[in-house]
């Protein structure tokens, strides 16, 4: 069960009374707020800098839904010729779009192996590296 501090955290404050004294404990589950369809949702981690312009940084955790309909401009996770990629999809131009400097849009071509694995519903910025114990696998 997570504890909630009802006071917003002000970035840039130099001194304040601890808001932790006012926390309340409620039945808040992050998966209830971030995952609409648990059976069709998985987590993966972003790697590289090609999506930084869209707010997705290397090491961020991606919440991906396999049941969501792919719409133009969605962030998707896909299999592209055997590589697992995260890009925005431009359905009109049939392109995969990056937002990092030096990354051109990738034109999808007939005959390529391309399969959308899911829609990136949201991402979580990891301020510390995520490590999973082998017992959790």
Secondary structure, DSSP 8 states (H G I E B T S, - for coil): --EE--S---TT-S----GGGG-EE----HHHHH-S-GGGEEEEE--SSTTGGGT--TT-EEEEESSS---TT-EEEEEETTEEEEEEEETTTTEEE--STT---EE--TTS-EEEEEEEEEEE--SS-----GGG-
